[in-house]
Amino acid sequence: MSKPMLNELRQEAATTKRLLERVPGDKLSWKPHARSMSLGQLALHVATIPGGLCHLAQLDEFDASAANFVPATPNSRDEILAALDGSLRAAAAYLNDLTPEQASATWRLTLRGDELFVIPRAAMLRSLMLNHWYHHRGQLSVYLRLLDIPIPVIYGRSADENPFA
């Protein structure tokens, strides 16, 4: 189970890095809307999702009331890229060592003692780590488009790049 997910992580990491490399360091505080995360906050969130969620996956239960949902603000694109590297190393190490028994074990999300959901750890990794990562990566591509930053190839061609030409 963990080997296919590890392969997917590595493949998607290259795509994510291409996108994060486009984040302009002088626009980190830019927001498309007053209630939105800033470009820097979103980029740092995208960079840290794999490692952060693998850290939570090591627990049998997580109480969401202990979470800090205030996104951190990076000082530079280099900080974002360094965070991605560290996050990917942590996630790859976890997935590489994940046994089938651990993957199929139950993982719980609670809120002050109330159970929100119970799923196999592998499903938590698929949903909260990978799918969540892709969701925010797509959001980041929209931020970049709104700033008129060329979008790299993600899946197939983009309006700015065509790997098939």
PyMOL commands that set and color helices and strands:
alter all, ss='L'
color gray80, all
select helices_A, chain A and resi 2-20+25-27+39-57+64-66+77-97+100-104+121-146
alter helices_A, ss='H'
color red, helices_A
select strands_A, chain A and resi 61-63+106-111+114-120
alter strands_A, ss='S'
color yellow, strands_A
deselect
rebuild
show_as cartoon
